[in-house]
Amino acid sequence: MAFSFLYLALRALPGALVRSRRGLHVKDVELLVLRHELEILRRQIVRPELRTVDRVCLQPRRATCRARRGAWFL
């Protein structure tokens, strides 16, 4: 167990050193890029149109989820 902890600590050390050397501006730029990508992906997702047949098939599953959720809080 001590060996595995030592291995994980030594493996994480180079990554921590690299991250500490990067400035805050690099993190800010990375966050801006990720937010932009997320916004583009959100625009591309279109929710499916459910037909009556789809709703009938999904209803038993929704009822089961509601029953489990109520029993979980008891």
PyMOL Python script that loads the backbone (N, CA, C, O; Angstrom):
from pymol import cmd

cmd.read_pdbstr("""\
ATOM      1  N   MET A   1       0.829  -1.180   0.000  1.00  0.00           N
ATOM      2  CA  MET A   1       0.000   0.000   0.000  1.00  0.00           C
ATOM      3  C   MET A   1       0.883   1.257   0.000  1.00  0.00           C
ATOM      4  O   MET A   1       0.589   2.221  -0.707  1.00  0.00           O
ATOM      5  N   ALA A   2       1.934   1.245   0.771  1.00  0.00           N
ATOM      6  CA  ALA A   2       2.827   2.393   0.804  1.00  0.00           C
ATOM      7  C   ALA A   2       3.512   2.573  -0.542  1.00  0.00           C
ATOM      8  O   ALA A   2       3.755   3.699  -0.976  1.00  0.00           O
ATOM      9  N   PHE A   3       3.822   1.463  -1.201  1.00  0.00           N
ATOM     10  CA  PHE A   3       4.453   1.533  -2.512  1.00  0.00           C
ATOM     11  C   PHE A   3       3.527   2.178  -3.534  1.00  0.00           C
ATOM     12  O   PHE A   3       3.963   2.998  -4.342  1.00  0.00           O
ATOM     13  N   SER A   4       2.245   1.807  -3.501  1.00  0.00           N
ATOM     14  CA  SER A   4       1.306   2.378  -4.465  1.00  0.00           C
ATOM     15  C   SER A   4       1.103   3.870  -4.213  1.00  0.00           C
ATOM     16  O   SER A   4       0.971   4.647  -5.158  1.00  0.00           O
ATOM     17  N   PHE A   5       1.079   4.271  -2.945  1.00  0.00           N
ATOM     18  CA  PHE A   5       0.961   5.698  -2.641  1.00  0.00           C
ATOM     19  C   PHE A   5       2.186   6.463  -3.127  1.00  0.00           C
ATOM     20  O   PHE A   5       2.061   7.540  -3.711  1.00  0.00           O
ATOM     21  N   LEU A   6       3.346   5.914  -2.890  1.00  0.00           N
ATOM     22  CA  LEU A   6       4.581   6.552  -3.337  1.00  0.00           C
ATOM     23  C   LEU A   6       4.624   6.662  -4.861  1.00  0.00           C
ATOM     24  O   LEU A   6       5.047   7.680  -5.407  1.00  0.00           O
ATOM     25  N   TYR A   7       4.179   5.600  -5.541  1.00  0.00           N
ATOM     26  CA  TYR A   7       4.134   5.609  -7.003  1.00  0.00           C
ATOM     27  C   TYR A   7       3.198   6.708  -7.503  1.00  0.00           C
ATOM     28  O   TYR A   7       3.555   7.458  -8.412  1.00  0.00           O
ATOM     29  N   LEU A   8       2.005   6.810  -6.916  1.00  0.00           N
ATOM     30  CA  LEU A   8       1.054   7.835  -7.348  1.00  0.00           C
ATOM     31  C   LEU A   8       1.580   9.238  -7.058  1.00  0.00           C
ATOM     32  O   LEU A   8       1.393  10.151  -7.862  1.00  0.00           O
ATOM     33  N   ALA A   9       2.233   9.408  -5.918  1.00  0.00           N
ATOM     34  CA  ALA A   9       2.773  10.722  -5.571  1.00  0.00           C
ATOM     35  C   ALA A   9       3.878  11.127  -6.547  1.00  0.00           C
ATOM     36  O   ALA A   9       3.913  12.268  -7.007  1.00  0.00           O
ATOM     37  N   LEU A  10       4.775  10.198  -6.862  1.00  0.00           N
ATOM     38  CA  LEU A  10       5.850  10.512  -7.795  1.00  0.00           C
ATOM     39  C   LEU A  10       5.338  10.741  -9.210  1.00  0.00           C
ATOM     40  O   LEU A  10       5.904  11.534  -9.962  1.00  0.00           O
ATOM     41  N   ARG A  11       4.282  10.054  -9.562  1.00  0.00           N
ATOM     42  CA  ARG A  11       3.711  10.234 -10.895  1.00  0.00           C
ATOM     43  C   ARG A  11       2.991  11.584 -11.019  1.00  0.00           C
ATOM     44  O   ARG A  11       2.998  12.188 -12.091  1.00  0.00           O
ATOM     45  N   ALA A  12       2.376  12.055  -9.943  1.00  0.00           N
ATOM     46  CA  ALA A  12       1.649  13.323  -9.979  1.00  0.00           C
ATOM     47  C   ALA A  12       2.582  14.523  -9.853  1.00  0.00           C
ATOM     48  O   ALA A  12       2.197  15.636 -10.212  1.00  0.00           O
ATOM     49  N   LEU A  13       3.781  14.324  -9.358  1.00  0.00           N
ATOM     50  CA  LEU A  13       4.705  15.433  -9.130  1.00  0.00           C
ATOM     51  C   LEU A  13       5.065  16.202 -10.403  1.00  0.00           C
ATOM     52  O   LEU A  13       5.002  17.432 -10.374  1.00  0.00           O
ATOM     53  N   PRO A  14       5.434  15.568 -11.512  1.00  0.00           N
ATOM     54  CA  PRO A  14       5.755  16.355 -12.723  1.00  0.00           C
ATOM     55  C   PRO A  14       4.566  17.175 -13.228  1.00  0.00           C
ATOM     56  O   PRO A  14       4.740  18.312 -13.667  1.00  0.00           O
ATOM     57  N   GLY A  15       3.373  16.610 -13.170  1.00  0.00           N
ATOM     58  CA  GLY A  15       2.196  17.356 -13.607  1.00  0.00           C
ATOM     59  C   GLY A  15       1.939  18.572 -12.744  1.00  0.00           C
ATOM     60  O   GLY A  15       1.566  19.631 -13.247  1.00  0.00           O
ATOM     61  N   ALA A  16       2.142  18.420 -11.428  1.00  0.00           N
ATOM     62  CA  ALA A  16       1.951  19.546 -10.520  1.00  0.00           C
ATOM     63  C   ALA A  16       2.982  20.637 -10.782  1.00  0.00           C
ATOM     64  O   ALA A  16       2.660  21.824 -10.726  1.00  0.00           O
ATOM     65  N   LEU A  17       4.210  20.245 -11.065  1.00  0.00           N
ATOM     66  CA  LEU A  17       5.245  21.236 -11.353  1.00  0.00           C
ATOM     67  C   LEU A  17       4.942  22.005 -12.637  1.00  0.00           C
ATOM     68  O   LEU A  17       5.145  23.217 -12.701  1.00  0.00           O
ATOM     69  N   VAL A  18       4.463  21.309 -13.647  1.00  0.00           N
ATOM     70  CA  VAL A  18       4.136  21.973 -14.916  1.00  0.00           C
ATOM     71  C   VAL A  18       2.964  22.923 -14.717  1.00  0.00           C
ATOM     72  O   VAL A  18       2.979  24.045 -15.225  1.00  0.00           O
ATOM     73  N   ARG A  19       1.952  22.482 -13.983  1.00  0.00           N
ATOM     74  CA  ARG A  19       0.792  23.340 -13.752  1.00  0.00           C
ATOM     75  C   ARG A  19       1.150  24.566 -12.934  1.00  0.00           C
ATOM     76  O   ARG A  19       0.593  25.640 -13.166  1.00  0.00           O
ATOM     77  N   SER A  20       2.064  24.435 -11.985  1.00  0.00           N
ATOM     78  CA  SER A  20       2.424  25.583 -11.159  1.00  0.00           C
ATOM     79  C   SER A  20       3.249  26.602 -11.950  1.00  0.00           C
ATOM     80  O   SER A  20       3.245  27.786 -11.612  1.00  0.00           O
ATOM     81  N   ARG A  21       3.941  26.172 -12.974  1.00  0.00           N
ATOM     82  CA  ARG A  21       4.769  27.083 -13.776  1.00  0.00           C
ATOM     83  C   ARG A  21       3.931  27.881 -14.772  1.00  0.00           C
ATOM     84  O   ARG A  21       4.327  28.965 -15.201  1.00  0.00           O
ATOM     85  N   ARG A  22       2.771  27.335 -15.136  1.00  0.00           N
ATOM     86  CA  ARG A  22       1.904  28.075 -16.054  1.00  0.00           C
ATOM     87  C   ARG A  22       1.288  29.251 -15.317  1.00  0.00           C
ATOM     88  O   ARG A  22       0.949  29.142 -14.139  1.00  0.00           O
ATOM     89  N   GLY A  23       1.146  30.333 -15.983  1.00  0.00           N
ATOM     90  CA  GLY A  23       0.560  31.510 -15.366  1.00  0.00           C
ATOM     91  C   GLY A  23      -0.959  31.445 -15.346  1.00  0.00           C
ATOM     92  O   GLY A  23      -1.573  30.569 -15.956  1.00  0.00           O
ATOM     93  N   LEU A  24      -1.544  32.385 -14.637  1.00  0.00           N
ATOM     94  CA  LEU A  24      -2.997  32.446 -14.559  1.00  0.00           C
ATOM     95  C   LEU A  24      -3.610  32.814 -15.901  1.00  0.00           C
ATOM     96  O   LEU A  24      -4.743  32.424 -16.184  1.00  0.00           O
ATOM     97  N   HIS A  25      -2.888  33.556 -16.733  1.00  0.00           N
ATOM     98  CA  HIS A  25      -3.437  33.942 -18.030  1.00  0.00           C
ATOM     99  C   HIS A  25      -3.649  32.727 -18.926  1.00  0.00           C
ATOM    100  O   HIS A  25      -4.566  32.720 -19.747  1.00  0.00           O
ATOM    101  N   VAL A  26      -2.824  31.711 -18.782  1.00  0.00           N
ATOM    102  CA  VAL A  26      -2.995  30.500 -19.582  1.00  0.00           C
ATOM    103  C   VAL A  26      -4.279  29.785 -19.170  1.00  0.00           C
ATOM    104  O   VAL A  26      -5.012  29.273 -20.016  1.00  0.00           O
ATOM    105  N   LYS A  27      -4.543  29.755 -17.879  1.00  0.00           N
ATOM    106  CA  LYS A  27      -5.778  29.129 -17.400  1.00  0.00           C
ATOM    107  C   LYS A  27      -7.001  29.913 -17.850  1.00  0.00           C
ATOM    108  O   LYS A  27      -8.022  29.327 -18.211  1.00  0.00           O
ATOM    109  N   ASP A  28      -6.897  31.247 -17.829  1.00  0.00           N
ATOM    110  CA  ASP A  28      -8.011  32.074 -18.280  1.00  0.00           C
ATOM    111  C   ASP A  28      -8.311  31.855 -19.756  1.00  0.00           C
ATOM    112  O   ASP A  28      -9.473  31.760 -20.151  1.00  0.00           O
ATOM    113  N   VAL A  29      -7.274  31.777 -20.561  1.00  0.00           N
ATOM    114  CA  VAL A  29      -7.463  31.537 -21.994  1.00  0.00           C
ATOM    115  C   VAL A  29      -8.079  30.157 -22.220  1.00  0.00           C
ATOM    116  O   VAL A  29      -8.967  29.998 -23.058  1.00  0.00           O
ATOM    117  N   GLU A  30      -7.605  29.167 -21.473  1.00  0.00           N
ATOM    118  CA  GLU A  30      -8.153  27.822 -21.616  1.00  0.00           C
ATOM    119  C   GLU A  30      -9.625  27.789 -21.239  1.00  0.00           C
ATOM    120  O   GLU A  30     -10.422  27.137 -21.913  1.00  0.00           O
ATOM    121  N   LEU A  31      -9.994  28.485 -20.170  1.00  0.00           N
ATOM    122  CA  LEU A  31     -11.401  28.545 -19.780  1.00  0.00           C
ATOM    123  C   LEU A  31     -12.248  29.229 -20.844  1.00  0.00           C
ATOM    124  O   LEU A  31     -13.360  28.785 -21.130  1.00  0.00           O
ATOM    125  N   LEU A  32     -11.735  30.300 -21.429  1.00  0.00           N
ATOM    126  CA  LEU A  32     -12.479  30.980 -22.487  1.00  0.00           C
ATOM    127  C   LEU A  32     -12.700  30.075 -23.691  1.00  0.00           C
ATOM    128  O   LEU A  32     -13.788  30.057 -24.267  1.00  0.00           O
ATOM    129  N   VAL A  33     -11.680  29.333 -24.068  1.00  0.00           N
ATOM    130  CA  VAL A  33     -11.801  28.418 -25.210  1.00  0.00           C
ATOM    131  C   VAL A  33     -12.810  27.322 -24.900  1.00  0.00           C
ATOM    132  O   VAL A  33     -13.638  26.986 -25.747  1.00  0.00           O
ATOM    133  N   LEU A  34     -12.750  26.762 -23.702  1.00  0.00           N
ATOM    134  CA  LEU A  34     -13.684  25.700 -23.335  1.00  0.00           C
ATOM    135  C   LEU A  34     -15.120  26.208 -23.283  1.00  0.00           C
ATOM    136  O   LEU A  34     -16.040  25.510 -23.707  1.00  0.00           O
ATOM    137  N   ARG A  35     -15.319  27.417 -22.766  1.00  0.00           N
ATOM    138  CA  ARG A  35     -16.673  27.984 -22.740  1.00  0.00           C
ATOM    139  C   ARG A  35     -17.198  28.214 -24.150  1.00  0.00           C
ATOM    140  O   ARG A  35     -18.376  27.985 -24.426  1.00  0.00           O
ATOM    141  N   HIS A  36     -16.325  28.665 -25.039  1.00  0.00           N
ATOM    142  CA  HIS A  36     -16.733  28.883 -26.425  1.00  0.00           C
ATOM    143  C   HIS A  36     -17.122  27.556 -27.083  1.00  0.00           C
ATOM    144  O   HIS A  36     -18.136  27.480 -27.776  1.00  0.00           O
ATOM    145  N   GLU A  37     -16.320  26.518 -26.868  1.00  0.00           N
ATOM    146  CA  GLU A  37     -16.636  25.205 -27.434  1.00  0.00           C
ATOM    147  C   GLU A  37     -17.950  24.678 -26.886  1.00  0.00           C
ATOM    148  O   GLU A  37     -18.748  24.102 -27.625  1.00  0.00           O
ATOM    149  N   LEU A  38     -18.177  24.872 -25.604  1.00  0.00           N
ATOM    150  CA  LEU A  38     -19.427  24.415 -24.996  1.00  0.00           C
ATOM    151  C   LEU A  38     -20.625  25.139 -25.584  1.00  0.00           C
ATOM    152  O   LEU A  38     -21.662  24.526 -25.834  1.00  0.00           O
ATOM    153  N   GLU A  39     -20.491  26.431 -25.804  1.00  0.00           N
ATOM    154  CA  GLU A  39     -21.582  27.197 -26.395  1.00  0.00           C
ATOM    155  C   GLU A  39     -21.883  26.716 -27.816  1.00  0.00           C
ATOM    156  O   GLU A  39     -23.048  26.628 -28.205  1.00  0.00           O
ATOM    157  N   ILE A  40     -20.862  26.411 -28.578  1.00  0.00           N
ATOM    158  CA  ILE A  40     -21.065  25.887 -29.931  1.00  0.00           C
ATOM    159  C   ILE A  40     -21.775  24.542 -29.881  1.00  0.00           C
ATOM    160  O   ILE A  40     -22.690  24.293 -30.666  1.00  0.00           O
ATOM    161  N   LEU A  41     -21.363  23.676 -28.967  1.00  0.00           N
ATOM    162  CA  LEU A  41     -22.004  22.370 -28.853  1.00  0.00           C
ATOM    163  C   LEU A  41     -23.452  22.495 -28.414  1.00  0.00           C
ATOM    164  O   LEU A  41     -24.300  21.731 -28.874  1.00  0.00           O
ATOM    165  N   ARG A  42     -23.752  23.433 -27.544  1.00  0.00           N
ATOM    166  CA  ARG A  42     -25.146  23.621 -27.116  1.00  0.00           C
ATOM    167  C   ARG A  42     -26.024  24.068 -28.267  1.00  0.00           C
ATOM    168  O   ARG A  42     -27.194  23.692 -28.332  1.00  0.00           O
ATOM    169  N   ARG A  43     -25.485  24.855 -29.169  1.00  0.00           N
ATOM    170  CA  ARG A  43     -26.270  25.295 -30.325  1.00  0.00           C
ATOM    171  C   ARG A  43     -26.552  24.159 -31.291  1.00  0.00           C
ATOM    172  O   ARG A  43     -27.545  24.202 -32.017  1.00  0.00           O
ATOM    173  N   GLN A  44     -25.701  23.147 -31.316  1.00  0.00           N
ATOM    174  CA  GLN A  44     -25.854  22.061 -32.276  1.00  0.00           C
ATOM    175  C   GLN A  44     -26.844  20.993 -31.802  1.00  0.00           C
ATOM    176  O   GLN A  44     -27.352  20.224 -32.618  1.00  0.00           O
ATOM    177  N   ILE A  45     -27.119  20.938 -30.526  1.00  0.00           N
ATOM    178  CA  ILE A  45     -27.992  19.895 -29.996  1.00  0.00           C
ATOM    179  C   ILE A  45     -29.444  20.307 -30.182  1.00  0.00           C
ATOM    180  O   ILE A  45     -29.863  21.376 -29.739  1.00  0.00           O
ATOM    181  N   VAL A  46     -30.192  19.455 -30.833  1.00  0.00           N
ATOM    182  CA  VAL A  46     -31.619  19.670 -31.025  1.00  0.00           C
ATOM    183  C   VAL A  46     -32.358  18.567 -30.282  1.00  0.00           C
ATOM    184  O   VAL A  46     -32.086  17.382 -30.475  1.00  0.00           O
ATOM    185  N   ARG A  47     -33.286  18.963 -29.439  1.00  0.00           N
ATOM    186  CA  ARG A  47     -34.042  17.972 -28.694  1.00  0.00           C
ATOM    187  C   ARG A  47     -34.956  17.208 -29.638  1.00  0.00           C
ATOM    188  O   ARG A  47     -35.552  17.806 -30.534  1.00  0.00           O
ATOM    189  N   PRO A  48     -35.076  15.913 -29.456  1.00  0.00           N
ATOM    190  CA  PRO A  48     -35.913  15.129 -30.365  1.00  0.00           C
ATOM    191  C   PRO A  48     -37.396  15.416 -30.127  1.00  0.00           C
ATOM    192  O   PRO A  48     -37.832  15.677 -29.006  1.00  0.00           O
ATOM    193  N   GLU A  49     -38.131  15.360 -31.194  1.00  0.00           N
ATOM    194  CA  GLU A  49     -39.582  15.502 -31.106  1.00  0.00           C
ATOM    195  C   GLU A  49     -40.168  14.148 -30.729  1.00  0.00           C
ATOM    196  O   GLU A  49     -40.003  13.171 -31.461  1.00  0.00           O
ATOM    197  N   LEU A  50     -40.850  14.086 -29.594  1.00  0.00           N
ATOM    198  CA  LEU A  50     -41.451  12.828 -29.152  1.00  0.00           C
ATOM    199  C   LEU A  50     -42.847  12.692 -29.730  1.00  0.00           C
ATOM    200  O   LEU A  50     -43.672  13.601 -29.637  1.00  0.00           O
ATOM    201  N   ARG A  51     -43.091  11.545 -30.322  1.00  0.00           N
ATOM    202  CA  ARG A  51     -44.421  11.250 -30.827  1.00  0.00           C
ATOM    203  C   ARG A  51     -45.234  10.612 -29.710  1.00  0.00           C
ATOM    204  O   ARG A  51     -44.692  10.299 -28.650  1.00  0.00           O
ATOM    205  N   THR A  52     -46.502  10.421 -29.932  1.00  0.00           N
ATOM    206  CA  THR A  52     -47.383   9.816 -28.932  1.00  0.00           C
ATOM    207  C   THR A  52     -46.925   8.400 -28.603  1.00  0.00           C
ATOM    208  O   THR A  52     -46.976   7.988 -27.444  1.00  0.00           O
ATOM    209  N   VAL A  53     -46.487   7.663 -29.592  1.00  0.00           N
ATOM    210  CA  VAL A  53     -46.013   6.295 -29.370  1.00  0.00           C
ATOM    211  C   VAL A  53     -44.784   6.304 -28.459  1.00  0.00           C
ATOM    212  O   VAL A  53     -44.653   5.449 -27.584  1.00  0.00           O
ATOM    213  N   ASP A  54     -43.907   7.248 -28.659  1.00  0.00           N
ATOM    214  CA  ASP A  54     -42.718   7.359 -27.813  1.00  0.00           C
ATOM    215  C   ASP A  54     -43.100   7.661 -26.374  1.00  0.00           C
ATOM    216  O   ASP A  54     -42.546   7.077 -25.443  1.00  0.00           O
ATOM    217  N   ARG A  55     -44.037   8.564 -26.192  1.00  0.00           N
ATOM    218  CA  ARG A  55     -44.460   8.923 -24.837  1.00  0.00           C
ATOM    219  C   ARG A  55     -45.110   7.746 -24.126  1.00  0.00           C
ATOM    220  O   ARG A  55     -44.904   7.549 -22.929  1.00  0.00           O
ATOM    221  N   VAL A  56     -45.888   6.969 -24.855  1.00  0.00           N
ATOM    222  CA  VAL A  56     -46.536   5.789 -24.257  1.00  0.00           C
ATOM    223  C   VAL A  56     -45.485   4.773 -23.835  1.00  0.00           C
ATOM    224  O   VAL A  56     -45.622   4.149 -22.782  1.00  0.00           O
ATOM    225  N   CYS A  57     -44.446   4.597 -24.628  1.00  0.00           N
ATOM    226  CA  CYS A  57     -43.381   3.642 -24.291  1.00  0.00           C
ATOM    227  C   CYS A  57     -42.543   4.116 -23.108  1.00  0.00           C
ATOM    228  O   CYS A  57     -42.063   3.296 -22.326  1.00  0.00           O
ATOM    229  N   LEU A  58     -42.364   5.408 -22.967  1.00  0.00           N
ATOM    230  CA  LEU A  58     -41.540   5.940 -21.891  1.00  0.00           C
ATOM    231  C   LEU A  58     -42.286   6.111 -20.571  1.00  0.00           C
ATOM    232  O   LEU A  58     -41.650   6.243 -19.526  1.00  0.00           O
ATOM    233  N   GLN A  59     -43.598   6.112 -20.593  1.00  0.00           N
ATOM    234  CA  GLN A  59     -44.374   6.363 -19.385  1.00  0.00           C
ATOM    235  C   GLN A  59     -44.124   5.341 -18.269  1.00  0.00           C
ATOM    236  O   GLN A  59     -43.966   5.758 -17.122  1.00  0.00           O
ATOM    237  N   PRO A  60     -44.077   4.025 -18.534  1.00  0.00           N
ATOM    238  CA  PRO A  60     -43.798   3.090 -17.432  1.00  0.00           C
ATOM    239  C   PRO A  60     -42.438   3.332 -16.776  1.00  0.00           C
ATOM    240  O   PRO A  60     -42.291   3.164 -15.565  1.00  0.00           O
ATOM    241  N   ARG A  61     -41.472   3.717 -17.554  1.00  0.00           N
ATOM    242  CA  ARG A  61     -40.146   4.003 -16.996  1.00  0.00           C
ATOM    243  C   ARG A  61     -40.189   5.219 -16.079  1.00  0.00           C
ATOM    244  O   ARG A  61     -39.564   5.225 -15.018  1.00  0.00           O
ATOM    245  N   ARG A  62     -40.921   6.242 -16.485  1.00  0.00           N
ATOM    246  CA  ARG A  62     -41.035   7.444 -15.655  1.00  0.00           C
ATOM    247  C   ARG A  62     -41.759   7.130 -14.352  1.00  0.00           C
ATOM    248  O   ARG A  62     -41.391   7.647 -13.297  1.00  0.00           O
ATOM    249  N   ALA A  63     -42.785   6.285 -14.418  1.00  0.00           N
ATOM    250  CA  ALA A  63     -43.517   5.921 -13.205  1.00  0.00           C
ATOM    251  C   ALA A  63     -42.621   5.142 -12.248  1.00  0.00           C
ATOM    252  O   ALA A  63     -42.696   5.334 -11.034  1.00  0.00           O
ATOM    253  N   THR A  64     -41.769   4.260 -12.789  1.00  0.00           N
ATOM    254  CA  THR A  64     -40.848   3.493 -11.957  1.00  0.00           C
ATOM    255  C   THR A  64     -39.834   4.414 -11.291  1.00  0.00           C
ATOM    256  O   THR A  64     -39.506   4.232 -10.119  1.00  0.00           O
ATOM    257  N   CYS A  65     -39.341   5.390 -12.020  1.00  0.00           N
ATOM    258  CA  CYS A  65     -38.373   6.338 -11.454  1.00  0.00           C
ATOM    259  C   CYS A  65     -39.005   7.161 -10.344  1.00  0.00           C
ATOM    260  O   CYS A  65     -38.367   7.410  -9.321  1.00  0.00           O
ATOM    261  N   ARG A  66     -40.238   7.584 -10.529  1.00  0.00           N
ATOM    262  CA  ARG A  66     -40.914   8.364  -9.497  1.00  0.00           C
ATOM    263  C   ARG A  66     -41.126   7.528  -8.237  1.00  0.00           C
ATOM    264  O   ARG A  66     -40.964   8.024  -7.122  1.00  0.00           O
ATOM    265  N   ALA A  67     -41.488   6.260  -8.418  1.00  0.00           N
ATOM    266  CA  ALA A  67     -41.703   5.384  -7.256  1.00  0.00           C
ATOM    267  C   ALA A  67     -40.400   5.172  -6.501  1.00  0.00           C
ATOM    268  O   ALA A  67     -40.389   5.207  -5.271  1.00  0.00           O
ATOM    269  N   ARG A  68     -39.312   4.954  -7.209  1.00  0.00           N
ATOM    270  CA  ARG A  68     -38.014   4.767  -6.551  1.00  0.00           C
ATOM    271  C   ARG A  68     -37.555   6.026  -5.846  1.00  0.00           C
ATOM    272  O   ARG A  68     -37.008   5.962  -4.745  1.00  0.00           O
ATOM    273  N   ARG A  69     -37.771   7.162  -6.469  1.00  0.00           N
ATOM    274  CA  ARG A  69     -37.334   8.420  -5.876  1.00  0.00           C
ATOM    275  C   ARG A  69     -38.093   8.692  -4.571  1.00  0.00           C
ATOM    276  O   ARG A  69     -37.509   9.168  -3.598  1.00  0.00           O
ATOM    277  N   GLY A  70     -39.385   8.391  -4.558  1.00  0.00           N
ATOM    278  CA  GLY A  70     -40.169   8.566  -3.334  1.00  0.00           C
ATOM    279  C   GLY A  70     -39.739   7.620  -2.240  1.00  0.00           C
ATOM    280  O   GLY A  70     -39.713   7.999  -1.069  1.00  0.00           O
ATOM    281  N   ALA A  71     -39.398   6.388  -2.600  1.00  0.00           N
ATOM    282  CA  ALA A  71     -38.973   5.408  -1.592  1.00  0.00           C
ATOM    283  C   ALA A  71     -37.578   5.732  -1.073  1.00  0.00           C
ATOM    284  O   ALA A  71     -37.247   5.375   0.058  1.00  0.00           O
ATOM    285  N   TRP A  72     -36.779   6.382  -1.854  1.00  0.00           N
ATOM    286  CA  TRP A  72     -35.411   6.684  -1.456  1.00  0.00           C
ATOM    287  C   TRP A  72     -35.387   7.726  -0.334  1.00  0.00           C
ATOM    288  O   TRP A  72     -34.518   7.668   0.535  1.00  0.00           O
ATOM    289  N   PHE A  73     -36.319   8.668  -0.340  1.00  0.00           N
ATOM    290  CA  PHE A  73     -36.329   9.733   0.657  1.00  0.00           C
ATOM    291  C   PHE A  73     -36.942   9.299   1.983  1.00  0.00           C
ATOM    292  O   PHE A  73     -36.844  10.040   2.961  1.00  0.00           O
ATOM    293  N   LEU A  74     -37.567   8.133   2.054  1.00  0.00           N
ATOM    294  CA  LEU A  74     -38.199   7.696   3.305  1.00  0.00           C
ATOM    295  C   LEU A  74     -37.225   7.319   4.340  1.00  0.00           C
ATOM    296  O   LEU A  74     -37.614   6.932   5.442  1.00  0.00           O
TER     297      LEU A  74
END
""", "prot")
cmd.dss("prot")
cmd.show_as("cartoon", "prot")
cmd.util.cbc("prot")
cmd.orient("prot")
